[in-house]
Amino acid sequence: MVSKQINLAELHPAQQEIVDSPARFKVLSCGRRFGKTMVAVDLISSHLLAAESAAYFAPTYRMTKEVWQTLKKTFAPGTKRITEHDYRLELYNGGILECWSLMGAAAETVRGRKYHLAVIDEAAIISNAEIWQAAVRPLLTDHRGRALFCSTPRGRNWFWQLFTMGQDPQIPDWQSWQFPTIANPYIHPEEIDDAKRGLPERVFKQEYL
């Protein structure tokens, strides 16, 4: 079985809290180096091990490479087929991973797919909500799929609106979290202090708090 061959990285407590939440739509607004990518990798891995389909979206293909390389290496023992130029991985158990850029024509190419999970990384960089609403959200319809939005905040944009939904107890399908960089126990506190001394207050708050 594929699951017996796969070893996943151990999550720190804040990451585990997010992964364990039963919410269908999760919004993660965190400081740099909190470990947002590892949350994404863990959730994607869970769906692949369950023989389901997952899609990882980032603003550019260059930004997808870390997750693509990590998952390709992690699932190498159970991989049936890899298509490098399409960033597509198929497992022997039927699990499928596809990585996409959300810039330009690539955002249109994804139409017609269907997934059990969609992850949108660095969501705040994406200019508006239309890509989520018109391109990605319909991909979850067939399987009543789930979604994870990860980003460092960038003002009161559409990502902030999703975060606000996740704070509303009247919308139980949504949940949001805000963690500073220091919530990652593997980051040395002195590094945070150095950044605080060397950066403008606004930048420090946005990137680290």
PyMOL commands that place a pseudoatom at each C-alpha (Angstrom):
pseudoatom trace, name=CA, resn=MET, resi=1, chain=A, elem=C, hetatm=0, pos=[0.000, 0.000, 0.000]
pseudoatom trace, name=CA, resn=VAL, resi=2, chain=A, elem=C, hetatm=0, pos=[1.139, 3.546, -0.746]
pseudoatom trace, name=CA, resn=SER, resi=3, chain=A, elem=C, hetatm=0, pos=[0.517, 4.770, 2.821]
pseudoatom trace, name=CA, resn=LYS, resi=4, chain=A, elem=C, hetatm=0, pos=[3.051, 2.303, 4.247]
pseudoatom trace, name=CA, resn=GLN, resi=5, chain=A, elem=C, hetatm=0, pos=[5.785, 3.751, 2.047]
pseudoatom trace, name=CA, resn=ILE, resi=6, chain=A, elem=C, hetatm=0, pos=[5.229, 7.447, 2.744]
pseudoatom trace, name=CA, resn=ASN, resi=7, chain=A, elem=C, hetatm=0, pos=[6.827, 9.420, 5.581]
pseudoatom trace, name=CA, resn=LEU, resi=8, chain=A, elem=C, hetatm=0, pos=[5.418, 12.889, 6.279]
pseudoatom trace, name=CA, resn=ALA, resi=9, chain=A, elem=C, hetatm=0, pos=[7.175, 15.646, 8.202]
pseudoatom trace, name=CA, resn=GLU, resi=10, chain=A, elem=C, hetatm=0, pos=[6.120, 16.206, 11.819]
pseudoatom trace, name=CA, resn=LEU, resi=11, chain=A, elem=C, hetatm=0, pos=[4.047, 19.349, 12.307]
pseudoatom trace, name=CA, resn=HIS, resi=12, chain=A, elem=C, hetatm=0, pos=[4.470, 21.818, 15.143]
pseudoatom trace, name=CA, resn=PRO, resi=13, chain=A, elem=C, hetatm=0, pos=[1.384, 22.395, 17.387]
pseudoatom trace, name=CA, resn=ALA, resi=14, chain=A, elem=C, hetatm=0, pos=[-0.006, 25.441, 15.546]
pseudoatom trace, name=CA, resn=GLN, resi=15, chain=A, elem=C, hetatm=0, pos=[0.241, 23.644, 12.204]
pseudoatom trace, name=CA, resn=GLN, resi=16, chain=A, elem=C, hetatm=0, pos=[-1.419, 20.553, 13.644]
pseudoatom trace, name=CA, resn=GLU, resi=17, chain=A, elem=C, hetatm=0, pos=[-4.322, 22.647, 14.942]
pseudoatom trace, name=CA, resn=ILE, resi=18, chain=A, elem=C, hetatm=0, pos=[-5.049, 23.838, 11.406]
pseudoatom trace, name=CA, resn=VAL, resi=19, chain=A, elem=C, hetatm=0, pos=[-4.762, 20.389, 9.853]
pseudoatom trace, name=CA, resn=ASP, resi=20, chain=A, elem=C, hetatm=0, pos=[-7.047, 18.856, 12.495]
pseudoatom trace, name=CA, resn=SER, resi=21, chain=A, elem=C, hetatm=0, pos=[-9.854, 21.403, 12.021]
pseudoatom trace, name=CA, resn=PRO, resi=22, chain=A, elem=C, hetatm=0, pos=[-12.963, 19.939, 10.341]
pseudoatom trace, name=CA, resn=ALA, resi=23, chain=A, elem=C, hetatm=0, pos=[-13.681, 23.227, 8.502]
pseudoatom trace, name=CA, resn=ARG, resi=24, chain=A, elem=C, hetatm=0, pos=[-14.202, 22.834, 4.775]
pseudoatom trace, name=CA, resn=PHE, resi=25, chain=A, elem=C, hetatm=0, pos=[-12.548, 26.148, 3.880]
pseudoatom trace, name=CA, resn=LYS, resi=26, chain=A, elem=C, hetatm=0, pos=[-9.440, 27.160, 5.836]
pseudoatom trace, name=CA, resn=VAL, resi=27, chain=A, elem=C, hetatm=0, pos=[-7.779, 30.572, 5.658]
pseudoatom trace, name=CA, resn=LEU, resi=28, chain=A, elem=C, hetatm=0, pos=[-4.262, 30.861, 7.028]
pseudoatom trace, name=CA, resn=SER, resi=29, chain=A, elem=C, hetatm=0, pos=[-2.826, 34.375, 7.500]
pseudoatom trace, name=CA, resn=CYS, resi=30, chain=A, elem=C, hetatm=0, pos=[0.639, 34.026, 8.989]
pseudoatom trace, name=CA, resn=GLY, resi=31, chain=A, elem=C, hetatm=0, pos=[4.043, 35.612, 9.275]
pseudoatom trace, name=CA, resn=ARG, resi=32, chain=A, elem=C, hetatm=0, pos=[6.970, 34.555, 7.123]
pseudoatom trace, name=CA, resn=ARG, resi=33, chain=A, elem=C, hetatm=0, pos=[8.494, 31.162, 7.979]
pseudoatom trace, name=CA, resn=PHE, resi=34, chain=A, elem=C, hetatm=0, pos=[5.557, 30.114, 10.138]
pseudoatom trace, name=CA, resn=GLY, resi=35, chain=A, elem=C, hetatm=0, pos=[5.336, 26.970, 8.039]
pseudoatom trace, name=CA, resn=LYS, resi=36, chain=A, elem=C, hetatm=0, pos=[2.309, 27.585, 5.830]
pseudoatom trace, name=CA, resn=THR, resi=37, chain=A, elem=C, hetatm=0, pos=[3.769, 25.427, 3.077]
pseudoatom trace, name=CA, resn=MET, resi=38, chain=A, elem=C, hetatm=0, pos=[4.099, 22.427, 5.385]
pseudoatom trace, name=CA, resn=VAL, resi=39, chain=A, elem=C, hetatm=0, pos=[0.409, 22.736, 6.274]
pseudoatom trace, name=CA, resn=ALA, resi=40, chain=A, elem=C, hetatm=0, pos=[-0.391, 22.686, 2.561]
pseudoatom trace, name=CA, resn=VAL, resi=41, chain=A, elem=C, hetatm=0, pos=[1.865, 19.687, 1.950]
pseudoatom trace, name=CA, resn=ASP, resi=42, chain=A, elem=C, hetatm=0, pos=[0.293, 17.756, 4.833]
pseudoatom trace, name=CA, resn=LEU, resi=43, chain=A, elem=C, hetatm=0, pos=[-3.278, 18.397, 3.678]
pseudoatom trace, name=CA, resn=ILE, resi=44, chain=A, elem=C, hetatm=0, pos=[-2.449, 17.540, 0.073]
pseudoatom trace, name=CA, resn=SER, resi=45, chain=A, elem=C, hetatm=0, pos=[-0.698, 14.361, 1.219]
pseudoatom trace, name=CA, resn=SER, resi=46, chain=A, elem=C, hetatm=0, pos=[-3.733, 13.268, 3.216]
pseudoatom trace, name=CA, resn=HIS, resi=47, chain=A, elem=C, hetatm=0, pos=[-5.931, 13.527, 0.137]
pseudoatom trace, name=CA, resn=LEU, resi=48, chain=A, elem=C, hetatm=0, pos=[-3.430, 11.723, -2.077]
pseudoatom trace, name=CA, resn=LEU, resi=49, chain=A, elem=C, hetatm=0, pos=[-3.123, 8.895, 0.439]
pseudoatom trace, name=CA, resn=ALA, resi=50, chain=A, elem=C, hetatm=0, pos=[-6.915, 8.634, 0.362]
pseudoatom trace, name=CA, resn=ALA, resi=51, chain=A, elem=C, hetatm=0, pos=[-6.748, 8.122, -3.424]
pseudoatom trace, name=CA, resn=GLU, resi=52, chain=A, elem=C, hetatm=0, pos=[-8.211, 11.578, -4.058]
pseudoatom trace, name=CA, resn=SER, resi=53, chain=A, elem=C, hetatm=0, pos=[-7.272, 14.509, -6.301]
pseudoatom trace, name=CA, resn=ALA, resi=54, chain=A, elem=C, hetatm=0, pos=[-5.575, 17.686, -5.138]
pseudoatom trace, name=CA, resn=ALA, resi=55, chain=A, elem=C, hetatm=0, pos=[-4.501, 20.889, -6.847]
pseudoatom trace, name=CA, resn=TYR, resi=56, chain=A, elem=C, hetatm=0, pos=[-1.871, 23.336, -5.644]
pseudoatom trace, name=CA, resn=PHE, resi=57, chain=A, elem=C, hetatm=0, pos=[-2.127, 26.899, -6.978]
pseudoatom trace, name=CA, resn=ALA, resi=58, chain=A, elem=C, hetatm=0, pos=[0.388, 29.725, -6.656]
pseudoatom trace, name=CA, resn=PRO, resi=59, chain=A, elem=C, hetatm=0, pos=[0.736, 33.069, -8.422]
pseudoatom trace, name=CA, resn=THR, resi=60, chain=A, elem=C, hetatm=0, pos=[3.547, 31.742, -10.678]
pseudoatom trace, name=CA, resn=TYR, resi=61, chain=A, elem=C, hetatm=0, pos=[4.955, 28.352, -11.661]
pseudoatom trace, name=CA, resn=ARG, resi=62, chain=A, elem=C, hetatm=0, pos=[8.269, 29.309, -10.053]
pseudoatom trace, name=CA, resn=MET, resi=63, chain=A, elem=C, hetatm=0, pos=[6.421, 29.620, -6.745]
pseudoatom trace, name=CA, resn=THR, resi=64, chain=A, elem=C, hetatm=0, pos=[4.961, 26.110, -7.103]
pseudoatom trace, name=CA, resn=LYS, resi=65, chain=A, elem=C, hetatm=0, pos=[8.366, 24.447, -7.328]
pseudoatom trace, name=CA, resn=GLU, resi=66, chain=A, elem=C, hetatm=0, pos=[9.001, 23.945, -3.603]
pseudoatom trace, name=CA, resn=VAL, resi=67, chain=A, elem=C, hetatm=0, pos=[5.727, 22.094, -3.069]
pseudoatom trace, name=CA, resn=TRP, resi=68, chain=A, elem=C, hetatm=0, pos=[6.040, 20.185, -6.353]
pseudoatom trace, name=CA, resn=GLN, resi=69, chain=A, elem=C, hetatm=0, pos=[9.570, 18.988, -5.529]
pseudoatom trace, name=CA, resn=THR, resi=70, chain=A, elem=C, hetatm=0, pos=[8.624, 18.097, -1.948]
pseudoatom trace, name=CA, resn=LEU, resi=71, chain=A, elem=C, hetatm=0, pos=[5.587, 16.042, -2.917]
pseudoatom trace, name=CA, resn=LYS, resi=72, chain=A, elem=C, hetatm=0, pos=[7.325, 14.417, -5.863]
pseudoatom trace, name=CA, resn=LYS, resi=73, chain=A, elem=C, hetatm=0, pos=[10.076, 13.203, -3.524]
pseudoatom trace, name=CA, resn=THR, resi=74, chain=A, elem=C, hetatm=0, pos=[7.682, 12.210, -0.737]
pseudoatom trace, name=CA, resn=PHE, resi=75, chain=A, elem=C, hetatm=0, pos=[5.462, 10.100, -2.995]
pseudoatom trace, name=CA, resn=ALA, resi=76, chain=A, elem=C, hetatm=0, pos=[8.198, 8.637, -5.194]
pseudoatom trace, name=CA, resn=PRO, resi=77, chain=A, elem=C, hetatm=0, pos=[7.648, 5.095, -3.800]
pseudoatom trace, name=CA, resn=GLY, resi=78, chain=A, elem=C, hetatm=0, pos=[3.969, 5.179, -4.769]
pseudoatom trace, name=CA, resn=THR, resi=79, chain=A, elem=C, hetatm=0, pos=[4.168, 7.139, -8.017]
pseudoatom trace, name=CA, resn=LYS, resi=80, chain=A, elem=C, hetatm=0, pos=[2.763, 5.536, -11.157]
pseudoatom trace, name=CA, resn=ARG, resi=81, chain=A, elem=C, hetatm=0, pos=[3.365, 8.414, -13.580]
pseudoatom trace, name=CA, resn=ILE, resi=82, chain=A, elem=C, hetatm=0, pos=[4.926, 11.887, -13.533]
pseudoatom trace, name=CA, resn=THR, resi=83, chain=A, elem=C, hetatm=0, pos=[4.423, 14.495, -16.230]
pseudoatom trace, name=CA, resn=GLU, resi=84, chain=A, elem=C, hetatm=0, pos=[7.025, 17.144, -15.439]
pseudoatom trace, name=CA, resn=HIS, resi=85, chain=A, elem=C, hetatm=0, pos=[5.982, 19.791, -17.952]
pseudoatom trace, name=CA, resn=ASP, resi=86, chain=A, elem=C, hetatm=0, pos=[2.394, 19.615, -16.669]
pseudoatom trace, name=CA, resn=TYR, resi=87, chain=A, elem=C, hetatm=0, pos=[3.360, 19.379, -12.988]
pseudoatom trace, name=CA, resn=ARG, resi=88, chain=A, elem=C, hetatm=0, pos=[1.132, 16.313, -12.706]
pseudoatom trace, name=CA, resn=LEU, resi=89, chain=A, elem=C, hetatm=0, pos=[1.683, 13.281, -10.488]
pseudoatom trace, name=CA, resn=GLU, resi=90, chain=A, elem=C, hetatm=0, pos=[-0.405, 10.087, -10.474]
pseudoatom trace, name=CA, resn=LEU, resi=91, chain=A, elem=C, hetatm=0, pos=[-0.172, 7.473, -7.751]
pseudoatom trace, name=CA, resn=TYR, resi=92, chain=A, elem=C, hetatm=0, pos=[-0.783, 3.748, -8.007]
pseudoatom trace, name=CA, resn=ASN, resi=93, chain=A, elem=C, hetatm=0, pos=[-3.703, 4.111, -5.582]
pseudoatom trace, name=CA, resn=GLY, resi=94, chain=A, elem=C, hetatm=0, pos=[-5.423, 6.602, -7.905]
pseudoatom trace, name=CA, resn=GLY, resi=95, chain=A, elem=C, hetatm=0, pos=[-4.398, 9.810, -6.134]
pseudoatom trace, name=CA, resn=ILE, resi=96, chain=A, elem=C, hetatm=0, pos=[-3.649, 12.747, -8.451]
pseudoatom trace, name=CA, resn=LEU, resi=97, chain=A, elem=C, hetatm=0, pos=[-1.725, 15.967, -7.842]
pseudoatom trace, name=CA, resn=GLU, resi=98, chain=A, elem=C, hetatm=0, pos=[-1.605, 18.902, -10.240]
pseudoatom trace, name=CA, resn=CYS, resi=99, chain=A, elem=C, hetatm=0, pos=[0.231, 22.203, -9.688]
pseudoatom trace, name=CA, resn=TRP, resi=100, chain=A, elem=C, hetatm=0, pos=[-0.882, 25.388, -11.405]
pseudoatom trace, name=CA, resn=SER, resi=101, chain=A, elem=C, hetatm=0, pos=[0.036, 29.023, -11.892]
pseudoatom trace, name=CA, resn=LEU, resi=102, chain=A, elem=C, hetatm=0, pos=[-2.815, 31.485, -11.435]
pseudoatom trace, name=CA, resn=MET, resi=103, chain=A, elem=C, hetatm=0, pos=[-1.324, 34.157, -13.657]
pseudoatom trace, name=CA, resn=GLY, resi=104, chain=A, elem=C, hetatm=0, pos=[-2.433, 34.803, -17.230]
pseudoatom trace, name=CA, resn=ALA, resi=105, chain=A, elem=C, hetatm=0, pos=[-3.719, 32.026, -19.482]
pseudoatom trace, name=CA, resn=ALA, resi=106, chain=A, elem=C, hetatm=0, pos=[-2.854, 29.283, -16.988]
pseudoatom trace, name=CA, resn=ALA, resi=107, chain=A, elem=C, hetatm=0, pos=[-5.802, 30.351, -14.835]
pseudoatom trace, name=CA, resn=GLU, resi=108, chain=A, elem=C, hetatm=0, pos=[-8.136, 29.561, -17.735]
pseudoatom trace, name=CA, resn=THR, resi=109, chain=A, elem=C, hetatm=0, pos=[-6.514, 26.209, -18.566]
pseudoatom trace, name=CA, resn=VAL, resi=110, chain=A, elem=C, hetatm=0, pos=[-7.598, 24.698, -15.253]
pseudoatom trace, name=CA, resn=ARG, resi=111, chain=A, elem=C, hetatm=0, pos=[-11.293, 24.952, -16.151]
pseudoatom trace, name=CA, resn=GLY, resi=112, chain=A, elem=C, hetatm=0, pos=[-12.954, 21.576, -16.563]
pseudoatom trace, name=CA, resn=ARG, resi=113, chain=A, elem=C, hetatm=0, pos=[-10.935, 19.811, -13.861]
pseudoatom trace, name=CA, resn=LYS, resi=114, chain=A, elem=C, hetatm=0, pos=[-12.417, 18.540, -10.584]
pseudoatom trace, name=CA, resn=TYR, resi=115, chain=A, elem=C, hetatm=0, pos=[-10.640, 18.145, -7.252]
pseudoatom trace, name=CA, resn=HIS, resi=116, chain=A, elem=C, hetatm=0, pos=[-11.196, 17.011, -3.692]
pseudoatom trace, name=CA, resn=LEU, resi=117, chain=A, elem=C, hetatm=0, pos=[-8.816, 19.717, -2.430]
pseudoatom trace, name=CA, resn=ALA, resi=118, chain=A, elem=C, hetatm=0, pos=[-7.561, 23.021, -3.780]
pseudoatom trace, name=CA, resn=VAL, resi=119, chain=A, elem=C, hetatm=0, pos=[-4.740, 24.949, -2.113]
pseudoatom trace, name=CA, resn=ILE, resi=120, chain=A, elem=C, hetatm=0, pos=[-4.153, 28.588, -3.049]
pseudoatom trace, name=CA, resn=ASP, resi=121, chain=A, elem=C, hetatm=0, pos=[-0.767, 29.704, -1.742]
pseudoatom trace, name=CA, resn=GLU, resi=122, chain=A, elem=C, hetatm=0, pos=[0.326, 33.336, -1.387]
pseudoatom trace, name=CA, resn=ALA, resi=123, chain=A, elem=C, hetatm=0, pos=[-3.307, 34.201, -2.062]
pseudoatom trace, name=CA, resn=ALA, resi=124, chain=A, elem=C, hetatm=0, pos=[-2.924, 37.863, -1.105]
pseudoatom trace, name=CA, resn=ILE, resi=125, chain=A, elem=C, hetatm=0, pos=[-0.609, 38.401, -4.087]
pseudoatom trace, name=CA, resn=ILE, resi=126, chain=A, elem=C, hetatm=0, pos=[-3.417, 37.474, -6.490]
pseudoatom trace, name=CA, resn=SER, resi=127, chain=A, elem=C, hetatm=0, pos=[-5.074, 40.658, -7.649]
pseudoatom trace, name=CA, resn=ASN, resi=128, chain=A, elem=C, hetatm=0, pos=[-8.742, 39.877, -6.993]
pseudoatom trace, name=CA, resn=ALA, resi=129, chain=A, elem=C, hetatm=0, pos=[-11.293, 37.286, -5.929]
pseudoatom trace, name=CA, resn=GLU, resi=130, chain=A, elem=C, hetatm=0, pos=[-12.446, 36.453, -9.454]
pseudoatom trace, name=CA, resn=ILE, resi=131, chain=A, elem=C, hetatm=0, pos=[-9.844, 33.718, -9.933]
pseudoatom trace, name=CA, resn=TRP, resi=132, chain=A, elem=C, hetatm=0, pos=[-11.133, 31.951, -6.811]
pseudoatom trace, name=CA, resn=GLN, resi=133, chain=A, elem=C, hetatm=0, pos=[-14.799, 32.576, -7.536]
pseudoatom trace, name=CA, resn=ALA, resi=134, chain=A, elem=C, hetatm=0, pos=[-14.867, 31.893, -11.278]
pseudoatom trace, name=CA, resn=ALA, resi=135, chain=A, elem=C, hetatm=0, pos=[-11.927, 29.538, -11.889]
pseudoatom trace, name=CA, resn=VAL, resi=136, chain=A, elem=C, hetatm=0, pos=[-11.091, 27.554, -8.733]
pseudoatom trace, name=CA, resn=ARG, resi=137, chain=A, elem=C, hetatm=0, pos=[-14.315, 27.323, -6.700]
pseudoatom trace, name=CA, resn=PRO, resi=138, chain=A, elem=C, hetatm=0, pos=[-16.223, 25.453, -9.471]
pseudoatom trace, name=CA, resn=LEU, resi=139, chain=A, elem=C, hetatm=0, pos=[-13.489, 22.782, -9.494]
pseudoatom trace, name=CA, resn=LEU, resi=140, chain=A, elem=C, hetatm=0, pos=[-14.679, 21.636, -6.060]
pseudoatom trace, name=CA, resn=THR, resi=141, chain=A, elem=C, hetatm=0, pos=[-18.324, 21.174, -7.020]
pseudoatom trace, name=CA, resn=ASP, resi=142, chain=A, elem=C, hetatm=0, pos=[-18.295, 17.491, -8.076]
pseudoatom trace, name=CA, resn=HIS, resi=143, chain=A, elem=C, hetatm=0, pos=[-16.655, 16.197, -4.900]
pseudoatom trace, name=CA, resn=ARG, resi=144, chain=A, elem=C, hetatm=0, pos=[-17.814, 18.924, -2.503]
pseudoatom trace, name=CA, resn=GLY, resi=145, chain=A, elem=C, hetatm=0, pos=[-14.123, 19.581, -2.203]
pseudoatom trace, name=CA, resn=ARG, resi=146, chain=A, elem=C, hetatm=0, pos=[-12.184, 21.534, 0.377]
pseudoatom trace, name=CA, resn=ALA, resi=147, chain=A, elem=C, hetatm=0, pos=[-9.875, 24.535, 0.077]
pseudoatom trace, name=CA, resn=LEU, resi=148, chain=A, elem=C, hetatm=0, pos=[-6.916, 26.023, 1.913]
pseudoatom trace, name=CA, resn=PHE, resi=149, chain=A, elem=C, hetatm=0, pos=[-5.843, 29.638, 1.433]
pseudoatom trace, name=CA, resn=CYS, resi=150, chain=A, elem=C, hetatm=0, pos=[-2.362, 30.514, 2.681]
pseudoatom trace, name=CA, resn=SER, resi=151, chain=A, elem=C, hetatm=0, pos=[-0.679, 33.901, 2.655]
pseudoatom trace, name=CA, resn=THR, resi=152, chain=A, elem=C, hetatm=0, pos=[1.176, 36.647, 4.400]
pseudoatom trace, name=CA, resn=PRO, resi=153, chain=A, elem=C, hetatm=0, pos=[-1.413, 39.477, 4.615]
pseudoatom trace, name=CA, resn=ARG, resi=154, chain=A, elem=C, hetatm=0, pos=[-1.300, 42.472, 2.264]
pseudoatom trace, name=CA, resn=GLY, resi=155, chain=A, elem=C, hetatm=0, pos=[-3.926, 44.912, 3.437]
pseudoatom trace, name=CA, resn=ARG, resi=156, chain=A, elem=C, hetatm=0, pos=[-7.711, 44.650, 3.249]
pseudoatom trace, name=CA, resn=ASN, resi=157, chain=A, elem=C, hetatm=0, pos=[-8.099, 42.800, -0.032]
pseudoatom trace, name=CA, resn=TRP, resi=158, chain=A, elem=C, hetatm=0, pos=[-10.113, 39.717, -1.043]
pseudoatom trace, name=CA, resn=PHE, resi=159, chain=A, elem=C, hetatm=0, pos=[-7.864, 37.469, 1.071]
pseudoatom trace, name=CA, resn=TRP, resi=160, chain=A, elem=C, hetatm=0, pos=[-8.688, 39.635, 4.092]
pseudoatom trace, name=CA, resn=GLN, resi=161, chain=A, elem=C, hetatm=0, pos=[-12.383, 39.226, 3.276]
pseudoatom trace, name=CA, resn=LEU, resi=162, chain=A, elem=C, hetatm=0, pos=[-12.013, 35.430, 3.298]
pseudoatom trace, name=CA, resn=PHE, resi=163, chain=A, elem=C, hetatm=0, pos=[-10.120, 35.651, 6.582]
pseudoatom trace, name=CA, resn=THR, resi=164, chain=A, elem=C, hetatm=0, pos=[-13.005, 37.683, 8.031]
pseudoatom trace, name=CA, resn=MET, resi=165, chain=A, elem=C, hetatm=0, pos=[-15.494, 35.008, 6.934]
pseudoatom trace, name=CA, resn=GLY, resi=166, chain=A, elem=C, hetatm=0, pos=[-13.425, 32.438, 8.791]
pseudoatom trace, name=CA, resn=GLN, resi=167, chain=A, elem=C, hetatm=0, pos=[-13.814, 34.446, 12.001]
pseudoatom trace, name=CA, resn=ASP, resi=168, chain=A, elem=C, hetatm=0, pos=[-17.612, 34.463, 11.768]
pseudoatom trace, name=CA, resn=PRO, resi=169, chain=A, elem=C, hetatm=0, pos=[-19.225, 31.699, 13.880]
pseudoatom trace, name=CA, resn=GLN, resi=170, chain=A, elem=C, hetatm=0, pos=[-22.337, 32.019, 11.686]
pseudoatom trace, name=CA, resn=ILE, resi=171, chain=A, elem=C, hetatm=0, pos=[-20.350, 30.590, 8.744]
pseudoatom trace, name=CA, resn=PRO, resi=172, chain=A, elem=C, hetatm=0, pos=[-19.304, 27.164, 10.089]
pseudoatom trace, name=CA, resn=ASP, resi=173, chain=A, elem=C, hetatm=0, pos=[-17.786, 25.891, 6.829]
pseudoatom trace, name=CA, resn=TRP, resi=174, chain=A, elem=C, hetatm=0, pos=[-15.079, 28.551, 7.097]
pseudoatom trace, name=CA, resn=GLN, resi=175, chain=A, elem=C, hetatm=0, pos=[-12.342, 28.942, 9.691]
pseudoatom trace, name=CA, resn=SER, resi=176, chain=A, elem=C, hetatm=0, pos=[-9.346, 31.246, 9.738]
pseudoatom trace, name=CA, resn=TRP, resi=177, chain=A, elem=C, hetatm=0, pos=[-6.145, 31.504, 11.760]
pseudoatom trace, name=CA, resn=GLN, resi=178, chain=A, elem=C, hetatm=0, pos=[-3.581, 34.224, 12.309]
pseudoatom trace, name=CA, resn=PHE, resi=179, chain=A, elem=C, hetatm=0, pos=[-0.181, 33.204, 13.630]
pseudoatom trace, name=CA, resn=PRO, resi=180, chain=A, elem=C, hetatm=0, pos=[3.048, 35.222, 13.888]
pseudoatom trace, name=CA, resn=THR, resi=181, chain=A, elem=C, hetatm=0, pos=[6.382, 33.878, 12.700]
pseudoatom trace, name=CA, resn=ILE, resi=182, chain=A, elem=C, hetatm=0, pos=[7.395, 33.150, 16.287]
pseudoatom trace, name=CA, resn=ALA, resi=183, chain=A, elem=C, hetatm=0, pos=[4.615, 30.531, 16.541]
pseudoatom trace, name=CA, resn=ASN, resi=184, chain=A, elem=C, hetatm=0, pos=[7.058, 28.300, 14.664]
pseudoatom trace, name=CA, resn=PRO, resi=185, chain=A, elem=C, hetatm=0, pos=[9.165, 26.832, 17.505]
pseudoatom trace, name=CA, resn=TYR, resi=186, chain=A, elem=C, hetatm=0, pos=[12.046, 26.207, 15.114]
pseudoatom trace, name=CA, resn=ILE, resi=187, chain=A, elem=C, hetatm=0, pos=[12.602, 29.932, 14.473]
pseudoatom trace, name=CA, resn=HIS, resi=188, chain=A, elem=C, hetatm=0, pos=[15.072, 31.497, 16.914]
pseudoatom trace, name=CA, resn=PRO, resi=189, chain=A, elem=C, hetatm=0, pos=[13.542, 34.439, 18.831]
pseudoatom trace, name=CA, resn=GLU, resi=190, chain=A, elem=C, hetatm=0, pos=[16.683, 36.518, 18.312]
pseudoatom trace, name=CA, resn=GLU, resi=191, chain=A, elem=C, hetatm=0, pos=[16.111, 36.364, 14.559]
pseudoatom trace, name=CA, resn=ILE, resi=192, chain=A, elem=C, hetatm=0, pos=[12.682, 37.944, 15.057]
pseudoatom trace, name=CA, resn=ASP, resi=193, chain=A, elem=C, hetatm=0, pos=[14.210, 40.626, 17.293]
pseudoatom trace, name=CA, resn=ASP, resi=194, chain=A, elem=C, hetatm=0, pos=[16.856, 41.400, 14.654]
pseudoatom trace, name=CA, resn=ALA, resi=195, chain=A, elem=C, hetatm=0, pos=[14.164, 41.787, 12.008]
pseudoatom trace, name=CA, resn=LYS, resi=196, chain=A, elem=C, hetatm=0, pos=[12.131, 44.068, 14.272]
pseudoatom trace, name=CA, resn=ARG, resi=197, chain=A, elem=C, hetatm=0, pos=[15.123, 46.350, 14.790]
pseudoatom trace, name=CA, resn=GLY, resi=198, chain=A, elem=C, hetatm=0, pos=[16.048, 46.456, 11.116]
pseudoatom trace, name=CA, resn=LEU, resi=199, chain=A, elem=C, hetatm=0, pos=[12.656, 46.847, 9.404]
pseudoatom trace, name=CA, resn=PRO, resi=200, chain=A, elem=C, hetatm=0, pos=[10.074, 49.633, 9.287]
pseudoatom trace, name=CA, resn=GLU, resi=201, chain=A, elem=C, hetatm=0, pos=[7.305, 48.955, 11.808]
pseudoatom trace, name=CA, resn=ARG, resi=202, chain=A, elem=C, hetatm=0, pos=[4.627, 48.507, 9.130]
pseudoatom trace, name=CA, resn=VAL, resi=203, chain=A, elem=C, hetatm=0, pos=[6.728, 45.995, 7.205]
pseudoatom trace, name=CA, resn=PHE, resi=204, chain=A, elem=C, hetatm=0, pos=[7.643, 44.065, 10.344]
pseudoatom trace, name=CA, resn=LYS, resi=205, chain=A, elem=C, hetatm=0, pos=[4.001, 43.797, 11.429]
pseudoatom trace, name=CA, resn=GLN, resi=206, chain=A, elem=C, hetatm=0, pos=[2.906, 42.596, 7.996]
pseudoatom trace, name=CA, resn=GLU, resi=207, chain=A, elem=C, hetatm=0, pos=[5.693, 40.090, 7.391]
pseudoatom trace, name=CA, resn=TYR, resi=208, chain=A, elem=C, hetatm=0, pos=[6.333, 38.738, 10.901]
pseudoatom trace, name=CA, resn=LEU, resi=209, chain=A, elem=C, hetatm=0, pos=[3.233, 39.383, 13.038]
for i in range(1, 209): cmd.bond("trace and resi %d" % i, "trace and resi %d" % (i + 1))
show_as sticks, trace
zoom trace
